[in-house]
Amino acid sequence: MADTQQQPANGAPAPAQSALAINTAIVQVPRVAVLSEMLPSLGLEVEAEFSFRWTVDKWAATAKSTKRLFSPERILLFPSGNQQSDTLSVFLDSVDAPGMPKDGLWHICVQFVLAIVNYKDETCYRSASKFKALSNSSHSSFLAAQHRFNPYEADWGFNHLVKLNQLLIPLDPTKSDRSLVEDDKTVFIVHMRVLKDVTGFLWHNYLSRKATYSIPTEHDLPTKSIPLALQRVFYLLQHSDSPVGTTELTKSFGWDAMDSFMQHDVQEFNRVLQENLETKMVGTTVEGVIRNLFVGKYKSYVRCLDVEFESSRVEDFYDIQLNVKGKMNVTESFQDYVSTEMLDGDNKYFAENFGLQRAEKGVTFVTFPPVLFLQLKRFEYDVEHDCMVKINDRYEYPATLNLDSFLEQKPITPQSYWLYGVLVHTGNITGGHYCAFLRPQKNGNWFKFDDDRVTPCLPSEVFDDNFGGGNFSSKFYPSNVVVPKQSNRYTNAYMLIYIRDRDTDSIFISLEDADVQEHLRKRMESEQSEAEKKKKEREEQHLYVNIKVVLEEHAAKHRGFDLCNFESRTSPITEVLSFRELKERTLADFKAGIKFLGESLHVPPDRLNIWSLVGRQNKTIRPDCKFTSMEDVLSSLRLFPFFADSHTGMEEIREKFSKALGTDLRLFVEIAEPNDKSSPQHGDKSITIFLKYYDPTTSLVRYVGSLFIPNKTSKISDILPVLWKRASLPAKTRLLVFEEVKPDMIDELSLRQSFAKAEIGDGDIILYQRDMTGLEAQIEDETIGTAKQYFDQMHNRNTIIFKPKPGTETKSRPELELVLHKKMLYDDVLKKLAEKIGANPHKIQVFTGSGLMSNMAVRRHDKMVLQDMLNVGFYNQLVSSSVLYYEELDVEVSELETKRFLTVSFVERNGNELGPYSLLVPKNATAGDVIKKLKTHIGELPVHQKADLRLYEVIKHKIQKFYSNSDTVRDVTEMSTFYVEDVLPEDSKLRKGDAHVHVFSYNGHPTRAHGIPFKFPLRKGELFSATRERLSARIDMSDADASKAKWFIIPSGFSNPIPIVESDVLAEKNFGPYDYIGVDRPGKFDRTVRDVNAGKGIKMAN
């Protein structure tokens, strides 16, 4: 169907072998020269370069009958597509990678380009390119790729090489009638360039790394100490041949798995980490290193232009945040950063002792740090849409940067920097992916760090590809390629790291062995030794059989199902004897091991009853085949023709006795009574059962030995004497007897039944207890008074984590764990929780802990059980959850069924706020009821004796509705806040020509509202100069603040605010019902806007 040809590039001799294709004959044939030209130079040493050709005959039949096809050189072809059925997919697959150990270091770095070619005319071809650029000839498109092949990523290629419907039509009808598939035949060509892997040079030393090594951590735990976790990472990077994991590092931050996978802001992360390390360095020999490396100083100032007065303040910075929107490059952003703002006209500056003055306000830099972090403000608040957005505009950054002109004073030495790193974000405000480009040496090559992949890259990938704006820069294309139409994309630089030229040598310092603390070296050497031991065990595992031996003393300590627990989490794992035996060992060797076991138990080997433990279909593990001697084992094995004699190997024994349990041979060993007559039986009437006794007075279950039943037609009552004796009970004690079938099936047995009638067989477990009728007072826990109840509770128990509801942590309520029954009623769950936290169960409200309905209140009903509480909401029914949030209320939860909480404040006439108060009122309460309720919280309200009280509703600092005292307060949202104010008759009653208008404050844009809005009377004929004084008094603004405030008429929808001038008479303006007066002034608190999907602020607990 297909033949293959290969040859080295340029006709040179091929290498003896390639990690991608070995044992393949080399044939001298012409190659498609243009393919090699499509591979850009990465500036790295080329170890080998060659092309492969693969001719595929009978294309139609192959495409119809074959899903995927390999060439001998491992070109992997999907004739009908891999992910899309209408495209041809082709990949390069490594020959060696699948056979390499998963934890090994094998890899090979390759650049390659793939093409499908007309077998008669090589100018007619189609190749795939990561950049999908059309060539001038219109006959081709190319895809140059690079990949680090390894056992985990053994193939790499392209899902879309060409549409299937284009294979049989001419590529360019104006020039040729050639198609890619002609005469039912086509050719695939791959050109490869094997690169020398230089990632070993990526380890480099920093002063900060040396300083981190110096932090005392001798008594710390890696998961509780950020410095120790960092030291471990640095040490492993320096000495380990394997990739270094970061699990312990993120655990040291106090993060759980969810935190680790949440998108965090890299600038915030960097700052929090620096502050954490700086704190840990206090009092050590490296105190101040973080500040010396990363901290600069800037001065913010206001300088009067007409008098000698300046107000300034010098502050530290760890990074500089540069505007991207409207800026072309870093230089423009710095110029914008230090630009001055004129304060004149209505915006004059109030200078102490000089009054209002013309002034300029700005920022200048005092010093820059050796390592400069520049955060590009790709994320900002969109006032029009009231949300955070990502700015994907094109923004350029240089390889070198001089900042002399941005310093307050000319520096003695030039502030020249070189670009060390670029942190790139792909995605949008709701999520995305970070990667980094780093240059370990000032004039060295660039590398891309993308999760666990480190690959060399071109400078154009560092710069042009991450400037933003269009997809790719034309600088990246070969000169003969037409650049496709560009469109905005979502991958661009987010943070830049520059290093000052004169500090380079002092930052990249050598690291000596003496710099690593002795305890750290010993700890790491011990961990590496243990890791190597485990690695060796894993590598040799295929040579051994794991054997687990359960002794009677182990079973006696077991309190759960079966005789022991190997892996289930429903009860503690049973401690058993574990060892491994070479698979090549024989039964004779095993017999010697049994003899040694008998000696260690101080009993003759012939008194050891050995049972194989097997897994049954009902998920239980029971004794199955008993053998008391090697002859018994051989007897069992001879049932199968491939078992012969005492030379039978251990692997064959495991396959026979424990195959259903996976890789382990699991055995139960008991010590037989002297002169024990029981022996392995094959098809006769005897059985061996295993006994467990449950004591209701202690709520404990224990193993009490096995019992040989010579004839299973005998009645169960026949063994009562043995049961009494094993449990140390008086004769004639009434017993309840059960069969332990499976965890959720404990069947009571009739003593009159025979074992055969009860279907009791070899290896079954009989469970018994005293009949506690009339003895109920002796039962320790009435909920588990019977063995059936005991195992029901064990099967259905669930460890629930109760956490304080987010936002209520200030009440100092603990996080705790309770082991509860899945079928426990809602009220009983609340009682258990209330007992632990010392609260009234009727005042505790619980909320869901996960899923799309997270933090939703759990609404009680009479039959609700714990399992229902955990499964509130559709998503939670699909995902197992063991977390519930709780909140302790001031009222009983039942009251919330007829009442609701309202957030209410009282506003004094000067704008001061008393409150807010959370008032519980009936759902049909009137405004008058709400005002009365507020009075009970505040007491005597500070109101004018002639004033009336008025209630109004506010959402997002805008007035929604005014209520009369008889109006019902209903249809209230969670965003509603209520205010009560006193209203004088002269304010509420308007004269002819007067008007009312709503007033609110905002900062910069009407959507950024703050403060308390209010209703204000406009007087007929009153100029705004007088109105402004009344407004300022109503808001209680100082003269200085009033001089800076700017007043606007805000039309409905906030479109085009209209400035108000001194001569305006506002009462004459035609205000609509949704028009406002807005005052642009800073609020008491800066409003931080954070998108709901942007994640929580970063915290590091250690």
N, C-alpha and C positions, 0 to 999 in steps of 0.2 A: 504494500500500500504506500509506503514512503521510504525514501532513502535520504541519507544525510551526508554532508560534507563539511569539513572545517579546515581552517587554515589560520596561522598566526598573522597578525597585521603586518603590512608592508612586505610580505613574502619572507619575513624572518623565520628562523626555526622556532617551532612551538616549544613551550616549556615542557619539561618531562611529564608533569602532571598538574592539573588544576583542581582546586577544591570544588569548582563548580562542575567540571566535566573531566573525568579521568578515564583511562582505558579506552579512548576513542582514537581511531586512526586519523592521521592528519593527511589531507589531500590538498595539493597546490591547485587552487582555483582562483580566478579573479574575484575580487570582493566589491561590494558597493561602496566606493570610496567616500561618498557623501555622508554615509552614516557616521564614520569616525569624526568628521568635521562637526557633527552636531553635538559632540560631547565637549562641553566647555572645560578648560583647564582649571583645576583646583589648586595648582601650585604644589601638588604632592608627588612623591616618587611613584612612578608606574612600575609595577613588578612584572606585569604581562599584559598583552593586548592581542586579541584575536577575534575572528568572526566564525560563525557557524551558519551553514545553509541546510535547509530541510525542505525537500520536495515532497509534496503530498499529492498522490494520484487519487483518482476516483473520489473527487471532492464531494459530489452530491450524495453518494452512498455513505461516505464517512460522516458528513454533517448530519445525516438522517439517523444513523444507527449508533453513533458514538457521542456520549456526553462530554468526555474529555479525553485528550490524547497526548501522550508524551513522545518527544523525539529522544533518541539515545543521548543527546546532549542536554536533555531535560528542559527543552522548550515545552511548556505546558499550554495546551491549546484547548479552548472551549469553543467548538465549531458553532454551537447555537447559543453562545453567551453564558456568562457566569451568573450575573445578577439581573441582567436584562436579556430577554429572549430574542431581541431584534438586533443585537450587536455581537461582533466577533471579539472574544476576549483572549488575551495571550499573556503569559507570564514566564519568567525565568525561574527555574526550580533548581535548588542545589542538590547535587548527587550525594554529598557527604553529610550534610546537616542532619538528616533524620537519624543517621546512625551514631551521631555523637552524643555523649552523656549530657543530660539536661543541665546538670550543675557544673559542667565543664567550662573551659574558657575558649572553645573553638569558635572562630568567626572568620569572615573574609569580607573585605570592603570592595564593592564593584560598582563602576559606572557602566551603564549599558543603554543601547537603543535597539528597539525591535521594529521590524518592517515586514509587510506582506508585499510580494513582488510578482509581476508577470513573468512567467518562466522563460518567455522568449525575449522580452525587452525590459532590462533592468532600470530603464528610465521611467518605467510605469510602476510605481510602487506607492504604498501608503504606510506610513509609520506613525507611531503614537508619541505624543509629547506632553509632558506635564503642563506645558504652556500653550498647547493647541494653537500654534501659529501657522498660518497657511504660507507656503513658500510662493515665490513669484511664478513658478512653473505651473502652479495649480495641480500638479501631479502628486503632491505629497503633503503630509503634515508630519511633524516629528515629535517624539517624546523621549528626552534624555532623562534618565533616572539614575539615582545612586542609592545603594542599600547596603546595610551591614548584615549579611546573611549569617544566621546562627541557628541552633537547634529549635529555638522558639519561633523564628521567622525564616522558614526555609525557602519561601518563594516570594517573589515580588514582581509586579507587573501592572497591567492595565485592563480594566474591565471593558473599556470601550476603545477598540482599535479602529473599527470601521463598521458602518451599518451593513447588515447582511444583504439588504436590497441593493447595495452599491457594488457588490462583488462581481456581478455579471454584466454591468453596464460600463461603457467607456468612461474613463476618468475625465478625459478632456476631448469631447467629440470634435472640437474645432481643430485639433492637432493629430489625433490618432483614434482608431477604433479599438485600441487595446483596453482590456479589462483586467482586473486583478486575478480572476479565475478564467482561464482560457483552456479549451480542450479538456475540461474537467480536471485541470491540474493547476497548482499554484506553488509558490516557494515562500518560505519564511526565513528571514535572515536576522541574526542577532550579532551585534558588535559589542564586545566587552573590553573593559579596561580595569584590570585588577590593581588596586591602590595599596600602597604600604600603609598599614594602620598606625597612625601616629598618636592615637589617643593616650598612649602611655606618657606623653609629655604634658598631659593636661593637669597633672598634679603640680601645684606651685605653692610657695610659702608666702604667707602674709604676716605682717606684724600683728594684726588682730588675732591670727591663729596662734601665734606664739603667746600672746597675752592670754588667750582663752586657756591654753595649757597651764598657765600659772595660777589659775583660780583654784583654791583648795577644794577638793571634792572627795577626799579619802573616805569619808563616812557617808557619802550620798548614795542614793539609789538612782540608776539611769532613768527610770520612769518618773522620778520625782525631782530631778535636778536638771535644769536646762544646760548649765555649764558642763556637767559630766556627760550628758547625752551628746553635746557638741564635740567634746574631747574624744568620745568614742568614734564619732563620724570622721573627725580629722585623722585620728590614728589609723582607722581602717582604710581610709583613702590613701594613706601613705604606705601602708604595709600589706594590704590585702590584694589578692589577685582577682577577687570576685566583686561584682557590683555591691554597693553599700546601701542597705535599706535604711529607711527613715522612720520606721514604726516607733522605735523607742524615743526618737527625738520628738515626734508629735505627741506621744503620750506624756513626755516631760512638760509639754505646754499645758497639760491638763485637758487635752482634747480627746474626745471619743471618736469612734469611726465616722460618725456623721460630720463632726467638725472637720475632719481630715479631708473629706470629699466635698465640703462646701466651698464655693468660690469666695475667697477672701481678697481684700484689696492689698496688693503687694506693697504699696507705699505705707499703709497703716501697719502691715505685718513687720516691715523693716524697722519702722520707728519703735514699735512695741518691743521687738527683740533687742534693739540697741539699748533701750532704756533698761530692760531686764538685765542684760550683761553688765551695763554700767553700774547698776546697783550691786550686783554680785562682786564687782571688783573693788568696791569701797573697802578700805582697810587692808588691801593686799599690795604687793609690790608693783602691780600693774594698774593701780588706781589712776584714772584719768586717760587711759589709752584710747578709749572709745571717743572721748571728747576731742582728744588731740588729732584723731584720724578723720572724724566725720562732722565735727561741729564748726560752723562758721558764725559770723556775727553780721547783723544788719541794723541800720538805724532808721527808724521812722520819725519824721519831723514835720513840724508846721513852722514856716519861717515867714515873718511879717515883711512886707515889701517896703513899707514907708517908715517903720520904726525899728529900732534895734531890739528885736525880741524873737526868740526861737524856743519852741517847746519840742524836746526830742527824747527818745528812749532807745537804748541799745538792747537788742535781744539776741538770743542764740537761735540757730536753725540747724536741723539735721538734714533737711532737703529743701529744695526750692521748687515751688509749684509754678509752672509756666503755662500761660494761656496758649491754646492751640487755635481756637476759633478766630478766624480773621488774620492769622499770622502765617508767614511763609516758612520761617525757620527759627532756630534757637536765638540767633542774634536779635531778630525782631521782637521776640518774646522778652528778652532781657531789656531791650529798649522800652518796651511797654511796662515792664516791671518797675523801672526806675523813673518813669515819666511822672511829671508833677501835675497836680490838680489845682486850678486857680480858685481861691475862695474870695469872691467879691460880690458886689451887689447885695441881693437878699441873703447871700450865703457867706457873708464876711465872718472872719474868725474873731471870737471874743478873747482878746489878749489881756491878761491880768495887768492892771494899772493903766492900760491903754484903750480899753473898750473895744468896739468893733473895728477891725482892721482888714485891709486887703492882705492876703497871704497866699503862699503856695504850700501845698501839702504833698509829701512824697516819701520815697524810701531810697536809701543808698546802702551799699555794702561796705562794711568796715574791714572784714577779712573773709577769705574763702578757705575751706578746709583742704587738706591733701587729697581726700577722696570726696568727690562732689556727686551727690545724687540729684538728678533733675527729674521731677515728676511732671509728665506732660498731661495737662488737664483734658483728658479725652472724655471725661464724664462730667456733665454739668446739668444744672437745673434749667429746664425749659419752662419759662414763665407762661408761655402761650398754652401749653398742654398740661401744666402743673405736674410735671414728672421729671425724673432723671433720664437723660438720653446720652448716647455715646457719639462723640464727634469723630467722624471717619475722614475728615478733610486731609489733603496732602500737607505734610509738614516735614521739612528736611532738617537733618542734624549733621554736623561735620565730623570728620575723623579727628580733627584738632580744633582747639577752641582757645582763644585768648580773651580774658575778661578784665584786662587792665582798665578799660574805659568805664567800667561799672563800679569801680572802687571810689570811696570818698576822697582818698588821697592817692596820688600816683605811687605805685609800689616800687620798692627798691629793686626787686627781682621780678621779671615778667610772670604774670599769672597765666601760664600756658598749660593746657591740659590735652591729653590724648584719650580717645574713646576706648574704654576697657570693656564695657558691656552694654547690651541692649536687651531690656525685658519687653517681650511682645505679648499682646493680648489679642486673641481671636475670639470673636463673639459679640454680644451686645450687653445691655445693662442687666439682663436677667440671668446670664450665664455665659460661660466661655472656657477658654483654655489658655494657660500661660506657657511660654517657652522662653529660653534665653539664648542669646548669642554672646560668646565671650572670646576675648583674645588674651590668652595667658601671658603673652610677652608683648612688649611695646610694638615691635615690628614683626610680630609673628603672624601665624595664620589664624583665621576665625573658625570657631566650632559652634555647632548648634546643639544645645542641651534640651532635649524634648523628652520629659519623663526619664525612662531608663535608657534612652538612645542618645549616643553622642556621635555626631557625624561632622566631618570637615565641610566647610561651605565657602562659597564665593563671597567676596566683599559686596557684590551687588545684591546678594540675598540678605545681607545685614542692613544695607542702606536702602536701595531702591525698592525692594520688596516690602519694606516696613515703613515707608514714608506715609502710606495711606493714600487716599484718593483713588486713582485708577488701579487696575489689577496689577500691571507690571510696567516697569520703565522700559523704554525702547533701547536703553543702553544694554539690556540683557540679551537682546536678540542678535543673531548673526546678521551681517550687513545685507545678506540676500533675502532676508525675511521681512515680509510686510507685517507691521505691528497691528494686531486686531484692535477693534474698537474697545476702549477702556470703559469700565463701570466701577462705581464705588464698591469697595469690599470691606470686610470687617476685621482684617488682620493689620495691625499697625503697632508702632512702638508706644510703650506706655511709661517706661522709665529708662533714663540714660545714666550710665556711671562713667564719670571721667576721673582720671588720675593726673595729678599735677606733675609736670615733667621733673622738676627738681626733687620731688619726693619719691620718685619711682624706686630708686635703689634702696631707700630706707624702708619702703613698704614691702618689696619683694626680697625679704631677707632669707638667709639660709637657716635651716632648722636643724639643730643638733640633737643627739640622743638625750643629752642632759636637760633639754628643754621639756621633755616629757616626764611628768612626775612618776616616781618609782611605783607607787601603788597602782597607777593607771597602766603602766607597762605590764606589771604582774597580772592585773585583772584581765587585760586584753590577751596576754599570752595564754592564760588559763582558759579563756573563752575560745581562743583559736584552737587550742589543743582539744578542747571538748568538741568543737565544731568539726575538726578533722577526724576525730574518733567517730562521730555520728555519720560523717560523710563516708568514712571507710565502711561502717556498718551498712549504710544504704547501698554502697557499691557491691558489697559482698552478700547482701541479703538474699540474692537469688541462689546462693550456695547453701543456705541454711533453712531449717524448719524451726519456726518459733513454737515453743511448747509452754503451755500454761497449765500448772497443776494446782487443783483446788483440794485442800485437805479438809477433814472434818472440822478442824478448829476454825478454818476460814468460814465454812458454812454456818457454824454455830454463832458467828458474829454478824451474819447477814440478816437484815431485817425486812427485806423486800421479797419480790417474786423470785421463783426458781430457787436454786441452791446457792447462787452467787450472782453477782452483777459485773459483767466485763466492761460494758460501755454505755448502758442506758443512763440518762441523767435524772431519771425519776427517783433514784435513791443513790446513796454513796457507792462508789466503785469498790468492789471487794479486793482486798489485798490478797494476792495469790503468789505462788512461786512461779517465776518466769525465767526461762533459760532457752538457749537455742542449740540445736544439734545439726551437724553437717548432714546434708541430704544423703551423702554417700555412706554414712554410718548404717550399720545393719541391725537387725533384731538382736544379734548377740551383744552388740555394744549397748543397745537399749536395756537389755537384761542386766548388764553390769550397772547401768544407771539406776535401775529399780533396786538393785541390791544395796547400792550406796544410800538410796532414799530410805530403805528399811533400817539401815544402820543408824541413820540420823534420827529416825523416829524410835529407835531402840526396840524394834520388833523384827522378827524374822521376815525375810522377803515373802515367804509363802503365806503370811497372814495379811498381805496387802491385797485388797480387792481393788482392781483398777478398772475404771469405767471410762469409755470414751463419751465425751459430751457433744451432742449434736443439736443443731437448730431445727426445730420443728416448723411446720408451715404456719402455725398460729403465733410465730415470733417468740416462742419460749425456747429455753435451752435445758435439755434434760439428759440424764445418763441414758446411754443406749446399749452399748455392747460391753459386757463384763468379761475380764479375763484375769485369772489368778496366777497364770504361769505363761511362759513364752509359748508353751505348747497350745494354750488356749488361743493365743494370738494367731499362731500358725493355723490352727483349726479354723479360725474365722477367715483368715486370708485365703485358705485353700478353696473356699467357696468360689473364688475367682481364679480362673486358669492362669492368669499372668503372675500370680504369686506362687513362689516355689518353696523356699526353705528359709532357714535362719539367716541366709544372706540377703533376704529382702530388705530394701533400703527404707529409710525413714520417710522419704517423700511418698513412697507407695503406701505406707501406713497412713500418712496424713490424707492422701487422696481417698482412701477407703473410709476412714472414720470421721474426718472433720471437713470434708469438702464444702459442705453447706455453710460452714462458718468462716470461709475465707482462707487466709494463709496460715492460721494457727492450728496446731494440734492441741486440743483442750482435753484434759483428763481430770477425773474425779477419783481421789484415792481415799479409801476408808480402811480402817484396821478391823479385820474380821475377828470374831470371837474364837477362842480355841475350839478345835473340833467342829468348825463351821461346816455344815453339810451342803450349803448352797453352792452351786456351780453354774457355769454358763449353760443355758438351755436353748435348744433349737426346735421350736415348734411343739413342745409338750405343754402341759397344763400349769406349770409353775411360773410365778412372776416374782419380781423384786420391786417393792415400793419404797418410797422415801417419806419419812414422817417429819412434820413440823407442828409445834405446839404453840397456841396463842393463849396468853394469860391476860384476861380483861382487867385484872387488878393492877397490872403494871403497864398495860398497853404495849406488850412486847411479844414478838413472834420469834421462835428459835428452832433450829434444826435439832432433832432428837434421834437421828440415825435411820438406817435402812431396815427393811424387814422382808425376809424371804417367805413367800407364800407357796407351799408345795403344790396346792391345788386351788386354782382360781374359782372353782365352783363352791368353795367354802364361803360362809357368810362373813360379812364385815364384823358382825358382833363377836366372832371367834377371836379377834385380835384385841378385844378390850383389855384383857389382863396386861398385854404388852404395852398398850397405850397408857394405862394407869401407871405402870412401873416407870416408863420412860419420862413421864411428867411428874413423877414423885407424888402421885395423887392416891388417896385411899381407895381401896377396892369398892366397887359398887357406885363410884362417883358417876353421876349422869353426865354424858358427853354429847356434844354436837360435833358431827364429823362432816367434813367437806372435801371435795376434790378441787385442787388448785389447777383449773384448766388453762386459764390465761388471765392477764391482769384484770380484765373487766368481766371475768366469768368465774365466780367461786360458787360451785354447785353443792348444795347440801345433800348428803347421802343418807339413805335409810339403812339402819343397822341390820335390818332383816334381809336386805339384798345380798346376793352373792357378788363377789368381785367381777365375775364374768357378766352378770346381769347389769352391773353398774358400769361396764366397759372400762374397767381398770386394767391397765397393762404394765409391762416392764417400764420402769423409769418414771411412772406417774407419781405425783406428790399428793399425799393425804394430809390434810390439815385438820386439827381437832382442838377443842377447847372444852372447858366446863360449861354445863348448862347453868346460866346464872339466874334462872327463874327463882324468885324469892330471895335472891342474894344481890339485888340491884345496888344496894348501898355500898357494896364492896368494889363496884366498878369504878375505875379511876376516871374515865371519860365516857359519859353515857352516849356520846355521838359515835363511839367506836366500841360498843359493848360486845360486838360479835366479830369474829374473824372476817366475815363478809363485809361488815362496815369498815373494818380496819383497812382492807385492801381496796375497798371502794374509795376511801379517803386518799390512800396512797396514789391510786391511779388518777384521781381527779384533783389532787392538790396542785396549787400553782403559787409560785412566789411572786407576789405583786409588789412593785415599787411605787410607793405613794410619794409624790413630790408636791411642794407648795405650788399653787398656780402662779405662773409668771406674772410679776407685778405685785405679788402679795408677800414677797420674801421679807419685807421689813417687819412683818409680824413675828419673825423669829420662830417660825414653825419648822420642825425638822423634816428631812427626807428619811424615810424608813422603809423597811421590807417586812412584809407579813406573809406567812404561808397560809393560804386559805383554800377552801374547797370550791371548785368551779361551780358547784350547784348551790353554794351558800346564798341565801336570800339577801337582797339589797340592804334591808334593815340590819341584818346580822353583820354584814360587811362594815357598815358604818359604826356599829357598836364596837367591833374589834379595833377599828381605827381610832375611835374616840377614846377608848381605854388607854391606848398607847400615847396619845398626845394630850390627854387630860382635858377633853372638850365635851361639849354637849353634842351627842350624835345627831340630834334634830337640827343643829345649826351648822352642819357640815354639808357642803355641796361638792360633788365630785364632777370631774370633767374628763373627757377622753384624752388619751395620751399620745396618739399617733394618727397618721392617715390624713386624708383630705379634710376630715371633720375634727382635726386636733383642737383641743381646748373647748369643745362643745359640751355644754352642760348635759349630764346624764339625767334624764327625766324618769323618775321612779314610777313603776306600776306594781301591782300586788304580787305578780308572779315573777318579777325580775330577779335573776340570779347573777352571780359574779360574771359568768361567761357572757351574759347579755350586756353587762356594763362595759366589758372589754371590746365588744363587737358593735358598738354604736356606730352607725354610718356604713355605707356600702364598702368603702375602701378597707375599713378595719375588719370587715368580715372575710377579706381575702388575705390579710396579713396578721399573723399572730402578734399580739401585743401584751405586755405584762406591766404596763405603766399606766397609772391613773394620777391625775392632778387633783388637789383638793384645796378648798378655801373655807375658813371658819368665818361664818357670818354673824352679824349682831342680832339677827332674827332667825326664827325657824324657817327651814326651806319651804315648808308647806304654805307659809304666808306668801311666798313669791307666786303662788298659783293665782292669787287674787290681787296681788299688789305689784308695784314696780318701783325701782329706784330712779330718782331724778337727781341730776347734779344741779344744785341751786346756789347762787351767791347773792349777797346784798351789795348794791352799788351805792356808795355815798355820793353826795352832790359834787364833791371834788374829784370823783373818778376812782377813789380808793375802793378796793374790793374786800368784803368780809366773806370768807369762805375759800373755796367751795365746800358745800355740805352735800352729803349723799343722803337724800331723804327717801324713806320708804312710804309711799302713799298708795291708796287704792287705785286700781286701774281706771276707775271712773271719777277720780278726784277732780274737783274744779280748781280754777286758779286761786279762789279764796281759800280752799283747803290747803293748797301748797304754801300760801303765804302764812297761814296759821301755823303749819308744821315748821316753817323756817323760824318763826318767832320762838317756838319751844327750844330751838337749838341755840339761838343767839341771845334770847332774852329781850330786853328793851331795845328796840331799834332806834338808831340815832336819826330821827326824822323830824322835820318841822311840824309844829303842832297843827298847822293848817293843811299839811300835805296829805295826799292820798298815796296809796301803794299800788304799784302796777307790775304785772308779771309779763315778761316777754321772752321769746325763744330765739336762740342764736345758734347758727351752724357755720363753722369755719369763719368766725368773727364777723358774720353778716347777720343782720336782724331778719328773722323769718316771719314772725307773727307776734302781735300784741294780743293779750287776753284780757277780757273783762272778768270780774270776780266770779261770774256765774258760768263762764265758759269751761267746758270739760277739757282737760289736758289729755288728749289721746293722740294716736298715730305718731308717737314719739320715736325717733331713731336713736341709735347708740351715740350718734355724733352730736345730739342736741344738748345744749347747755342753757339753763334758765337763769335769768337775772330778775331781781326785785329791786325797784327804785322808787324813791319818793318823788311825787310830782306836785308842784305848786299850782294853784288855780291859774295864775298868770301864764304858766308854761303850757297847760293843757287846753286852755280856752284861747282861741285865736280871734283877733280882731279882723275887721275887713281889710284885705290886702296882705295879711300875714300868711305864712305857709309853714308846714312842717317838712323836714327832710331828715333822712338817716345819715349818720356820720360814722366813718370808721378810719382806722389808722393802718398804714401799710409801710413797707420798707422796699423802695426801689420799683416795685410793680404792684398793681392792685391785687394780683393773685397771692402776694406774700403779705397777707393781712395779719394784724396782731392786735392785742388789747381788747377792750370792751366797747362795742359799738353802742350808739345811743341815738335817741330821737331828739331833734333840736328845732326850736321855733325860730323862723326867720321873720324879722320885723319889716313892715312896710316902710320903704324909703331909706332904710339903714344901709350906709355904705359898708363895704366889706372891711374897711379899716376898723370900724366899730364892731362888726360881727366877729372879726378875728379875735378881738380882745375877749368877747364873751365865750367864744369857742376855746381859747387858750385857758381861760379860767375853769371851764367845764372839764377840760382834760388835765388841769393842774400842771401846765407846762411852765418851766422857768423862763425868764427873759432870754437867756442864752439859747435854750432849746427852741423857743418860739421864733427867734430870729433865723433859725436854720430850717424850720419847717416850711414845706411847700404845699400849697392848697390847690386842689383840682376839683372840677365837676367830673364825676365818673359816670358816663352814660351806661345804660343797660348793656351787659356783655363785656364791660371794661374796654370797649374799643375807643381809641383816641381820646384819652383824658384831656380836658380843657382847662388850662391854667386860669386861676382866679386872680384878677388884678384889684388893686386898692379901690378903684372907682366903681367896681361892680356892685349892683344892688341885687342880692341873691333872691329876695322875695319876688322880684320881677321875672326871674327865670322860670321857664316852664318845666318843672321837675316831674318826670314820670314816676309811676309807682316803684320802678326798679332802678331809678337813678339815685346817686349818692353824692355826698361831699366826702372827698378823701383827703387825708393829710399824710404826706410822705415824710416820715420821721422814723428814726431808729426805735426799735422796741427795747424793753428792759432786758430782754434776753435775745441773743442771736438765735435765729431759727435755722437749725440744721435740717436740710432736706435729705432724706434717705429713701431710696426706692424699697418697697416692701419685699422685693425679691433679691435685694442686694446682700442679704445675710446679716447676721449679727455683728456687732463690733468685736474686734479681736481681743481676746483676753488670754493671758498666760498665767497659769496658777502657780508656777514654781520658779 
